[in-house]
């Protein structure tokens, strides 16, 4: 069903709940365009206030100046081009945002990607990876369960991250940046940065001209320029500080940063997700090849061992194959998700699972 509702330039849009995926795009019109299954869709209007819910997928085109409040979405969510305030309660899939203003989010139970926010960003809980770029206001991430890649925050920063962190910062005088990570942190600053760095980690590596290195130090306080900004980083693993702008492109050489969505220059909205899925396929294929190679080496070793002992197996007895490594739940869920989204066929899914389990 396609439905058009006149609302003016600054309507209040409330999405009570969506059973599938949600897409919201801002445009320069004064109408709300709604697309969804007529049998699953409910719409109510009271002047400039519009309330919508759907038991299936929902697509909206709304005036750019709209404010948007979203309840629960059980699938993926994509939102772009909204200059009003955006508030979200629970997103149970991936969330991708671009060209927004101020954003407040309670929970995202998938990957989170944001590029371009004129206001502040506040998120209570992210249960997977996060990629954030170009935020004019403050960023407060109370909990990121996995990896964080962040670039160009022009307000204050507060983040608690469960795994690895990559930060590209251009610190401003008087502002503070505080990040705690469960694993490694890579910080990249411009050579002319003015900041006081308070660092702690298992090992601190300084890739910075003129800074004295201390390989045994687990804490460092460093003043760059006039030290006007304050950066406090605590890593559960290793710490690296670099003035090289390309450091993030080779981050896999330090720590465990492989696959953290470093391609921040993507121009197509939502392309981050498809490229991340492609990386997962490539990673799964690489792991399958590595396991197959290990299985081959074990088989060759077993054959040489058998020959050295002159073992003659009876024709009815087959020597046991070396045990295969189990497929992790993360690998299995990634493959099943790609199958559900029709990124791969059922035959390809079976082949990936078989390869990861050490099968033919």
Secondary structure as UniProt FT lines:
FT   STRAND          2..6
FT   STRAND          12..18
FT   STRAND          22..27
FT   STRAND          31..36
FT   HELIX           38..40
FT   STRAND          41..46
FT   TURN            47..48
FT   STRAND          49..54
FT   STRAND          58..63
FT   TURN            64..65
FT   STRAND          67..73
FT   STRAND          77..80
FT   STRAND          86..91
FT   STRAND          95..100
FT   STRAND          103..108
FT   STRAND          112..117
FT   STRAND          121..126
FT   STRAND          130..135
FT   STRAND          139..144
FT   STRAND          148..153
FT   STRAND          157..161
FT   STRAND          165..169
FT   TURN            173..174
FT   STRAND          176..181
FT   STRAND          185..189
FT   TURN            191..192
FT   STRAND          195..200
FT   STRAND          203..207
FT   TURN            209..210
FT   TURN            215..216
FT   STRAND          219..224
FT   TURN            225..226
FT   STRAND          229..235
FT   STRAND          238..242
FT   TURN            245..246
FT   HELIX           247..253
FT   TURN            255..256
FT   TURN            258..259
FT   TURN            264..265
FT   TURN            269..270
FT   HELIX           271..308
FT   TURN            309..310
FT   TURN            315..316
FT   HELIX           329..340
FT   TURN            341..342
FT   HELIX           346..356
FT   TURN            357..358
//
